Amino acid sequence: MRWRWPIIAAWLLAASLSLLALPQVGSILRAGGFSADGIEAEEAFERYEQDFGAVGSPIQIAFHHDEWLVTDEAFAAEAARVLAPLAALPDVMRVSTYQDHPTQIAPGGHTAYATLFFDLHPDVAHRIVPELRERLEPSELDVHIAGSPVYYSDIQTLSESDLQRAETVGLPFALIVLVLVFGSVVAAGIPVLAGGASVVVGLALLWLFGQQVGFSIFALNVVTLVGLGLGADYSLILVSRFREELAAGQSVHDAVPRTVATAGKAVVFSGAAVLTGLASLMVFEFMMLRSIGAGGALVVLIAVAAATTFVPALLAVLGPRVNLWRVWRPRVGPQNGWARLARAVMRRPLPIFLSVSLFLVVLGLPFLHVRLNAPDARVLTPDSPSRVAYEFLRDEFGEGHQTPLFLVARFPDGALAPEAVAAQHALTRALEADPRVARVGGITALDPRITLEQYQLLYSYAPGIGDPWARALAETFTRENAAFMLVEPSVPATSPEA
């Protein structure tokens, strides 16, 4: 009660300063976060980088024309014109064109793509996408930009637009609902104000801590949803209890402490339970889960702090004026419908417990058939550019072309030694015979008619491989003692079959 004005001023100042940081939140968010040290995929990636050098962050620029063939001069000239300003970006390491790699030409002959490799960490490569799109000039070809950085860029764009929607639609809608509950505009406005303050302060702290630690793009949605939901919900509990105290004849001087001592205690315990659940995600090694847990726990603390400091200070200042601007007069006190519902439950606890439990079990039955997967472009809206590009390339090249399995091996006598060629040949043939495999890329995937002995003869003198295609495969898929293979599944990348 004594510090009500300084507390209100501190919260308003914090919220105002936080608004300045909101436009910068996206700059600290990272893509990916689905890998961790020690897992086989990460070991394969590290081994590749040791033997072949940095991969870079690839982005595909796909070209299509309904009438022109990829081999037509007009197609090649137009593709080169579109590609030139994109390839000139300062972070481009190298460009892989479809003229150099025929696997980048679709079977129909009307679609091909080039791959730009950026000298950027995969977690921050999505930040180049807006500039890439700005440099994309109008063309007679249908042009699509695809790849993980593009997908994560769209995720961030949609997350930020969701935040704006929460502010412009969610908060007014919450206010309308709370007006119907409380019957007073002023009483309804307090939870909305506290929820909004929790979101903006939470996002500002996310930006502040993000200068030192990585936060996933997905943390943005969690902070927004949890901050708005809990901030408003916890504040609603205190406002409701405060009005009951006033209706019971308590003075404002007594009603505020009693509200905090009762409803405030419930809020703190509830916040501790939610905090424990979210903080448990921080024990996972995946950055994506850790950042969601850390961001969620952070905003829960802010929501609890807002409910136990900001809201009581507002109530102390408003007092009976919390009921100003009445829309209607709901019954407040122990004789309302909620009390009657509680008494009905207490009269028949066992039947109600069994019936509600059965209802919840029925609602939960579909979860028995849930299939959990990593997110891909299909989590985006159908009109998102990266999803359109993903589905276009999938239709043109097949299910697994954009998400091949990545195999890395080392051979003591060299990757082109007869024993190494035999091992790769055996694995290539076994994989090609698997109906779940669409295509295999490697030094022994040149032509299925070539025998093992012919491959061994072809690669017997590594410095002077005569066949240009075989030489290109050797230069792409081998480095001294190391070799790698790409396996394109014929099934969706996140399916159990893959």
C-alpha positions as semicolon CSV with decimal commas, in nm:
position;residue;x (nm);y (nm);z (nm)
1;M;0,000;0,000;0,000
2;R;0,278;0,246;0,090
3;W;0,469;0,195;-0,234
4;R;0,176;0,180;-0,475
5;W;0,271;0,483;-0,684
6;P;0,644;0,396;-0,720
7;I;0,548;0,039;-0,813
8;I;0,305;0,155;-1,082
9;A;0,561;0,401;-1,214
10;A;0,830;0,132;-1,224
11;W;0,609;-0,107;-1,422
12;L;0,498;0,161;-1,667
13;L;0,859;0,268;-1,717
14;A;0,970;-0,092;-1,770
15;A;0,691;-0,151;-2,023
16;S;0,770;0,172;-2,208
17;L;1,141;0,091;-2,233
18;S;1,054;-0,264;-2,337
19;L;0,854;-0,134;-2,632
20;L;1,176;0,016;-2,767
21;A;1,342;-0,326;-2,763
22;L;1,057;-0,513;-2,936
23;P;1,170;-0,441;-3,295
24;Q;1,513;-0,585;-3,207
25;V;1,392;-0,918;-3,064
26;G;1,415;-1,095;-3,400
27;S;1,784;-1,008;-3,431
28;I;1,885;-1,243;-3,147
29;L;1,663;-1,539;-3,240
30;R;1,834;-1,845;-3,385
31;A;1,712;-2,108;-3,626
32;G;1,753;-2,481;-3,584
33;G;1,845;-2,603;-3,240
34;F;1,745;-2,964;-3,313
35;S;2,095;-3,106;-3,276
36;A;2,322;-3,180;-2,982
37;D;2,675;-3,296;-2,916
38;G;2,718;-3,672;-2,918
39;I;2,430;-3,775;-3,142
40;E;2,521;-3,962;-3,459
41;A;2,402;-3,690;-3,698
42;E;2,616;-3,430;-3,526
43;E;2,920;-3,660;-3,534
44;A;2,870;-3,716;-3,908
45;F;2,843;-3,342;-3,968
46;E;3,159;-3,271;-3,767
47;R;3,345;-3,546;-3,951
48;Y;3,238;-3,398;-4,286
49;E;3,358;-3,052;-4,186
50;Q;3,693;-3,192;-4,074
51;D;3,750;-3,375;-4,403
52;F;3,568;-3,162;-4,662
53;G;3,560;-2,817;-4,503
54;A;3,272;-2,595;-4,396
55;V;2,942;-2,677;-4,561
56;G;2,796;-2,329;-4,551
57;S;2,424;-2,264;-4,539
58;P;2,264;-2,373;-4,868
59;I;1,970;-2,193;-5,029
60;Q;1,815;-2,325;-5,350
61;I;1,702;-2,091;-5,629
62;A;1,459;-2,295;-5,841
63;F;1,365;-2,203;-6,199
64;H;1,070;-2,335;-6,400
65;H;0,906;-2,266;-6,733
66;D;0,606;-2,448;-6,876
67;E;0,735;-2,435;-7,235
68;W;1,112;-2,379;-7,223
69;L;1,339;-2,672;-7,151
70;V;1,634;-2,640;-6,916
71;T;1,862;-2,699;-7,215
72;D;1,719;-2,404;-7,410
73;E;1,941;-2,099;-7,441
74;A;1,655;-1,870;-7,334
75;F;1,608;-2,068;-7,011
76;A;1,980;-2,063;-6,930
77;A;2,017;-1,693;-7,009
78;E;1,718;-1,591;-6,798
79;A;1,828;-1,811;-6,507
80;A;2,177;-1,661;-6,520
81;R;2,035;-1,307;-6,524
82;V;1,822;-1,375;-6,213
83;L;2,105;-1,555;-6,035
84;A;2,375;-1,292;-6,093
85;P;2,270;-1,033;-5,828
86;L;2,199;-1,311;-5,578
87;A;2,538;-1,474;-5,627
88;A;2,702;-1,133;-5,576
89;L;2,591;-1,112;-5,213
90;P;2,897;-1,069;-4,987
91;D;2,835;-1,384;-4,779
92;V;2,813;-1,624;-5,075
93;M;3,090;-1,888;-5,055
94;R;3,019;-2,065;-5,382
95;V;2,745;-2,137;-5,632
96;S;2,645;-2,483;-5,753
97;T;2,463;-2,452;-6,087
98;Y;2,251;-2,711;-6,261
99;Q;2,490;-2,699;-6,560
100;D;2,763;-2,844;-6,334
101;H;2,538;-3,085;-6,145
102;P;2,273;-3,264;-6,358
103;T;2,104;-3,396;-6,042
104;Q;1,971;-3,041;-6,002
105;I;1,758;-3,082;-6,315
106;A;1,409;-3,227;-6,268
107;P;1,313;-3,536;-6,470
108;G;1,059;-3,340;-6,673
109;G;1,328;-3,109;-6,810
110;H;1,139;-2,787;-6,738
111;T;1,273;-2,726;-6,386
112;A;1,622;-2,680;-6,244
113;Y;1,783;-2,509;-5,950
114;A;2,108;-2,351;-5,841
115;T;2,239;-2,369;-5,486
116;L;2,398;-2,072;-5,310
117;F;2,625;-2,165;-5,019
118;F;2,655;-1,885;-4,763
119;D;2,946;-1,840;-4,524
120;L;2,705;-1,806;-4,232
121;H;2,634;-2,023;-3,932
122;P;2,316;-2,227;-3,995
123;D;2,155;-2,074;-3,684
124;V;2,174;-1,720;-3,827
125;A;2,161;-1,783;-4,204
126;H;1,788;-1,699;-4,212
127;R;1,877;-1,333;-4,162
128;I;2,010;-1,312;-4,520
129;V;1,676;-1,416;-4,672
130;P;1,503;-1,071;-4,672
131;E;1,796;-0,921;-4,866
132;L;1,797;-1,219;-5,099
133;R;1,430;-1,164;-5,177
134;E;1,486;-0,793;-5,231
135;R;1,747;-0,872;-5,497
136;L;1,517;-1,116;-5,673
137;E;1,418;-0,948;-6,000
138;P;1,100;-1,013;-6,204
139;S;1,153;-1,290;-6,456
140;E;0,987;-1,483;-6,735
141;L;1,071;-1,793;-6,532
142;D;0,884;-1,902;-6,223
143;V;1,142;-1,853;-5,948
144;H;1,126;-2,005;-5,599
145;I;1,366;-1,971;-5,305
146;A;1,390;-2,279;-5,084
147;G;1,605;-2,423;-4,807
148;S;1,623;-2,430;-4,429
149;P;1,722;-2,061;-4,392
150;V;1,416;-1,961;-4,598
151;Y;1,192;-2,183;-4,386
152;Y;1,321;-2,033;-4,061
153;S;1,292;-1,682;-4,202
154;D;0,923;-1,745;-4,271
155;I;0,882;-1,896;-3,924
156;Q;1,019;-1,578;-3,770
157;T;0,806;-1,355;-3,993
158;L;0,491;-1,546;-3,902
159;S;0,582;-1,547;-3,532
160;E;0,625;-1,170;-3,534
161;S;0,296;-1,125;-3,719
162;D;0,132;-1,354;-3,461
163;L;0,266;-1,125;-3,189
164;Q;0,113;-0,824;-3,362
165;R;-0,213;-1,014;-3,399
166;A;-0,208;-1,099;-3,029
167;E;-0,171;-0,731;-2,950
168;T;-0,428;-0,601;-3,199
169;V;-0,685;-0,882;-3,176
170;G;-0,610;-1,092;-2,867
171;L;-0,597;-0,812;-2,612
172;P;-0,922;-0,639;-2,725
173;F;-1,098;-0,977;-2,740
174;A;-0,973;-1,061;-2,391
175;L;-1,102;-0,724;-2,273
176;I;-1,449;-0,797;-2,413
177;V;-1,460;-1,136;-2,240
178;L;-1,342;-0,987;-1,910
179;V;-1,601;-0,708;-1,934
180;L;-1,868;-0,978;-1,961
181;V;-1,718;-1,157;-1,659
182;F;-1,668;-0,853;-1,435
183;G;-1,939;-0,627;-1,572
184;S;-1,698;-0,333;-1,542
185;V;-1,458;-0,189;-1,800
186;V;-1,208;-0,077;-1,536
187;A;-1,198;-0,417;-1,361
188;A;-1,162;-0,591;-1,697
189;G;-0,884;-0,360;-1,807
190;I;-0,648;-0,450;-1,522
191;P;-0,581;-0,813;-1,631
192;V;-0,539;-0,698;-1,992
193;L;-0,291;-0,431;-1,882
194;A;-0,098;-0,680;-1,669
195;G;-0,095;-0,940;-1,947
196;G;0,030;-0,688;-2,201
197;A;0,300;-0,566;-1,963
198;S;0,412;-0,926;-1,901
199;V;0,450;-0,988;-2,275
200;V;0,645;-0,673;-2,363
201;V;0,875;-0,695;-2,058
202;G;0,926;-1,067;-2,123
203;L;1,023;-1,007;-2,486
204;A;1,258;-0,725;-2,385
205;L;1,434;-0,953;-2,135
206;L;1,449;-1,223;-2,403
207;W;1,633;-0,974;-2,625
208;L;1,861;-0,871;-2,336
209;F;1,960;-1,226;-2,238
210;G;1,979;-1,322;-2,604
211;Q;2,292;-1,111;-2,635
212;Q;2,474;-1,381;-2,438
213;V;2,282;-1,706;-2,501
214;G;2,095;-1,844;-2,799
215;F;1,717;-1,841;-2,813
216;S;1,519;-2,034;-3,072
217;I;1,275;-1,869;-3,309
218;F;1,004;-2,081;-3,144
219;A;1,066;-1,911;-2,807
220;L;0,897;-1,598;-2,943
221;N;0,557;-1,768;-2,957
222;V;0,599;-1,927;-2,615
223;V;0,684;-1,598;-2,443
224;T;0,391;-1,425;-2,613
225;L;0,131;-1,692;-2,537
226;V;0,243;-1,770;-2,183
227;G;0,293;-1,404;-2,093
228;L;-0,044;-1,294;-2,222
229;G;-0,231;-1,596;-2,086
230;L;-0,081;-1,616;-1,738
231;G;-0,042;-1,241;-1,696
232;A;-0,412;-1,189;-1,757
233;D;-0,521;-1,504;-1,575
234;Y;-0,330;-1,439;-1,252
235;S;-0,439;-1,076;-1,247
236;L;-0,801;-1,181;-1,299
237;I;-0,782;-1,394;-0,983
238;L;-0,660;-1,101;-0,774
239;V;-0,913;-0,854;-0,916
240;S;-1,195;-1,099;-0,855
241;R;-1,089;-1,158;-0,493
242;F;-1,045;-0,784;-0,431
243;R;-1,397;-0,711;-0,549
244;E;-1,532;-0,985;-0,325
245;E;-1,351;-0,829;-0,027
246;L;-1,502;-0,489;-0,108
247;A;-1,847;-0,645;-0,149
248;A;-1,806;-0,805;0,196
249;G;-1,758;-0,459;0,352
250;Q;-1,379;-0,453;0,380
251;S;-1,198;-0,121;0,342
252;V;-0,944;-0,078;0,066
253;H;-0,669;-0,066;0,332
254;D;-0,772;-0,416;0,448
255;A;-0,894;-0,558;0,116
256;V;-0,561;-0,528;-0,067
257;P;-0,351;-0,719;0,194
258;R;-0,621;-0,987;0,229
259;T;-0,632;-1,024;-0,150
260;V;-0,257;-1,072;-0,176
261;A;-0,250;-1,304;0,128
262;T;-0,515;-1,534;-0,024
263;A;-0,539;-1,503;-0,403
264;G;-0,176;-1,387;-0,421
265;K;-0,062;-1,704;-0,248
266;A;-0,257;-1,914;-0,500
267;V;-0,094;-1,721;-0,786
268;V;0,256;-1,777;-0,648
269;F;0,200;-2,151;-0,603
270;S;0,043;-2,181;-0,948
271;G;0,333;-1,989;-1,100
272;A;0,581;-2,214;-0,923
273;A;0,411;-2,522;-1,071
274;V;0,415;-2,380;-1,425
275;L;0,771;-2,259;-1,377
276;T;0,884;-2,606;-1,270
277;G;0,729;-2,765;-1,577
278;L;0,882;-2,517;-1,820
279;A;1,219;-2,507;-1,647
280;S;1,244;-2,886;-1,682
281;L;1,289;-2,832;-2,057
282;M;1,622;-2,667;-1,979
283;V;1,779;-3,005;-1,895
284;F;1,752;-3,113;-2,261
285;E;2,057;-3,073;-2,481
286;F;1,863;-2,936;-2,778
287;M;1,889;-2,558;-2,797
288;M;1,532;-2,533;-2,924
289;L;1,387;-2,701;-2,613
290;R;1,625;-2,524;-2,374
291;S;1,535;-2,182;-2,508
292;I;1,161;-2,254;-2,495
293;G;1,201;-2,364;-2,132
294;A;1,414;-2,063;-2,042
295;G;1,190;-1,813;-2,223
296;G;0,875;-1,966;-2,077
297;A;1,016;-1,973;-1,723
298;L;1,129;-1,611;-1,759
299;V;0,786;-1,486;-1,861
300;V;0,615;-1,689;-1,586
301;L;0,828;-1,506;-1,329
302;I;0,728;-1,175;-1,487
303;A;0,357;-1,270;-1,490
304;V;0,369;-1,368;-1,121
305;A;0,558;-1,047;-1,036
306;A;0,301;-0,838;-1,226
307;A;0,011;-1,010;-1,048
308;T;0,160;-0,973;-0,700
309;T;0,300;-0,618;-0,730
310;F;0,158;-0,423;-1,024
311;V;-0,202;-0,538;-0,983
312;P;-0,223;-0,481;-0,603
313;A;-0,076;-0,135;-0,654
314;L;-0,342;-0,057;-0,914
315;L;-0,614;-0,192;-0,685
316;A;-0,486;0,019;-0,396
317;V;-0,507;0,331;-0,611
318;L;-0,845;0,250;-0,765
319;G;-1,023;0,114;-0,458
320;P;-1,403;0,108;-0,518
321;R;-1,346;0,275;-0,854
322;V;-1,244;-0,068;-0,981
323;N;-1,617;-0,110;-1,052
324;L;-1,643;0,206;-1,264
325;W;-1,798;0,206;-1,613
326;R;-2,035;-0,078;-1,539
327;V;-2,180;-0,264;-1,834
328;W;-2,395;-0,490;-1,619
329;R;-2,403;-0,595;-1,254
330;P;-2,298;-0,958;-1,196
331;R;-2,367;-1,113;-0,858
332;V;-2,049;-1,111;-0,649
333;G;-2,018;-1,329;-0,340
334;P;-2,083;-1,680;-0,208
335;Q;-2,439;-1,709;-0,346
336;N;-2,352;-1,695;-0,716
337;G;-2,361;-1,984;-0,965
338;W;-2,004;-2,094;-0,904
339;A;-2,078;-2,151;-0,535
340;R;-2,385;-2,359;-0,626
341;L;-2,172;-2,563;-0,866
342;A;-1,913;-2,625;-0,591
343;R;-2,181;-2,743;-0,348
344;A;-2,328;-2,975;-0,612
345;V;-1,984;-3,130;-0,664
346;M;-1,933;-3,172;-0,290
347;R;-2,268;-3,350;-0,250
348;R;-2,180;-3,617;-0,512
349;P;-1,800;-3,620;-0,541
350;L;-1,751;-3,980;-0,655
351;P;-2,005;-3,991;-0,943
352;I;-1,887;-3,653;-1,069
353;F;-1,523;-3,759;-1,042
354;L;-1,587;-4,078;-1,240
355;S;-1,800;-3,910;-1,508
356;V;-1,557;-3,622;-1,563
357;S;-1,261;-3,864;-1,567
358;L;-1,437;-4,077;-1,829
359;F;-1,506;-3,765;-2,036
360;L;-1,137;-3,665;-2,019
361;V;-1,027;-4,016;-2,117
362;V;-1,255;-4,006;-2,421
363;L;-1,112;-3,669;-2,519
364;G;-0,760;-3,809;-2,483
365;L;-0,814;-4,124;-2,692
366;P;-0,697;-3,961;-3,019
367;F;-0,357;-3,902;-2,853
368;L;-0,297;-4,277;-2,867
369;H;-0,250;-4,236;-3,244
370;V;-0,030;-3,925;-3,229
371;R;0,286;-3,925;-3,439
372;L;0,558;-3,685;-3,327
373;N;0,801;-3,540;-3,578
374;A;1,043;-3,255;-3,625
375;P;0,878;-2,953;-3,788
376;D;0,922;-2,888;-4,158
377;A;0,767;-2,650;-4,412
378;R;0,426;-2,813;-4,365
379;V;0,383;-2,637;-4,030
380;L;0,361;-2,307;-4,221
381;T;0,051;-2,168;-4,386
382;P;-0,011;-2,300;-4,741
383;D;0,067;-1,961;-4,895
384;S;0,403;-1,915;-4,716
385;P;0,677;-1,871;-4,979
386;S;0,905;-2,137;-4,831
387;R;0,624;-2,392;-4,813
388;V;0,522;-2,318;-5,173
389;A;0,887;-2,367;-5,277
390;Y;0,921;-2,684;-5,067
391;E;0,612;-2,843;-5,221
392;F;0,714;-2,732;-5,570
393;L;1,057;-2,898;-5,543
394;R;0,903;-3,205;-5,381
395;D;0,663;-3,245;-5,673
396;E;0,939;-3,190;-5,930
397;F;1,224;-3,391;-5,775
398;G;1,058;-3,633;-5,532
399;E;0,998;-3,662;-5,159
400;G;1,354;-3,692;-5,034
401;H;1,551;-3,473;-5,273
402;Q;1,560;-3,176;-5,034
403;T;1,625;-3,385;-4,723
404;P;1,870;-3,663;-4,809
405;L;2,036;-3,884;-4,553
406;F;2,401;-3,799;-4,509
407;L;2,659;-4,079;-4,475
408;V;3,028;-4,018;-4,399
409;A;3,304;-4,281;-4,389
410;R;3,682;-4,297;-4,360
411;F;3,909;-4,556;-4,522
412;P;4,269;-4,610;-4,404
413;D;4,405;-4,669;-4,756
414;G;4,212;-4,388;-4,924
415;A;3,853;-4,334;-5,034
416;L;3,932;-4,449;-5,390
417;A;4,131;-4,760;-5,294
418;P;3,988;-5,089;-5,434
419;E;3,858;-5,199;-5,090
420;A;3,697;-4,859;-5,031
421;V;3,533;-4,861;-5,374
422;A;3,404;-5,215;-5,307
423;A;3,253;-5,110;-4,973
424;Q;3,082;-4,806;-5,126
425;H;2,961;-5,010;-5,423
426;A;2,806;-5,275;-5,197
427;L;2,630;-5,013;-4,986
428;T;2,510;-4,824;-5,295
429;R;2,357;-5,136;-5,449
430;A;2,194;-5,242;-5,122
431;L;2,041;-4,897;-5,076
432;E;1,923;-4,874;-5,436
433;A;1,743;-5,206;-5,389
434;D;1,547;-5,068;-5,093
435;P;1,200;-4,948;-5,200
436;R;1,223;-4,665;-4,946
437;V;1,520;-4,518;-5,137
438;A;1,464;-4,304;-5,445
439;R;1,822;-4,218;-5,535
440;V;2,178;-4,259;-5,407
441;G;2,458;-4,010;-5,464
442;G;2,820;-4,123;-5,445
443;I;3,121;-4,233;-5,647
444;T;2,961;-4,570;-5,733
445;A;2,623;-4,427;-5,837
446;L;2,738;-4,319;-6,183
447;D;2,551;-4,587;-6,380
448;P;2,387;-4,910;-6,255
449;R;2,533;-5,096;-6,557
450;I;2,892;-5,036;-6,440
451;T;3,031;-5,332;-6,246
452;L;3,246;-5,321;-5,934
453;E;3,557;-5,417;-6,130
454;Q;3,495;-5,138;-6,378
455;Y;3,451;-4,885;-6,094
456;Q;3,776;-5,003;-5,936
457;L;3,953;-4,966;-6,269
458;L;3,792;-4,624;-6,327
459;Y;3,923;-4,491;-5,995
460;S;4,253;-4,679;-5,995
461;Y;4,454;-4,368;-6,081
462;A;4,295;-4,086;-5,878
463;P;4,501;-3,791;-6,017
464;G;4,403;-3,869;-6,375
465;I;4,050;-4,013;-6,387
466;G;3,964;-4,019;-6,756
467;D;3,585;-4,003;-6,752
468;P;3,468;-3,645;-6,676
469;W;3,154;-3,758;-6,488
470;A;3,353;-4,002;-6,273
471;R;3,612;-3,730;-6,208
472;A;3,336;-3,489;-6,101
473;L;3,192;-3,751;-5,863
474;A;3,532;-3,821;-5,711
475;E;3,599;-3,450;-5,661
476;T;3,257;-3,404;-5,501
477;F;3,225;-3,714;-5,284
478;T;3,582;-3,791;-5,173
479;R;3,877;-3,623;-5,003
480;E;4,188;-3,840;-4,950
481;N;4,072;-4,098;-4,687
482;A;3,715;-3,968;-4,654
483;A;3,402;-4,027;-4,860
484;F;3,039;-3,937;-4,823
485;M;2,713;-4,048;-4,980
486;L;2,369;-3,893;-5,012
487;V;2,058;-4,111;-4,987
488;E;1,729;-3,962;-5,104
489;P;1,432;-4,138;-4,944
490;S;1,124;-4,207;-5,155
491;V;0,910;-4,143;-4,849
492;P;0,852;-3,822;-4,651
493;A;1,164;-3,721;-4,461
494;T;0,998;-3,729;-4,118
495;S;0,811;-4,057;-4,171
496;P;0,893;-4,375;-3,976
497;E;0,999;-4,539;-4,304
498;A;1,267;-4,274;-4,359
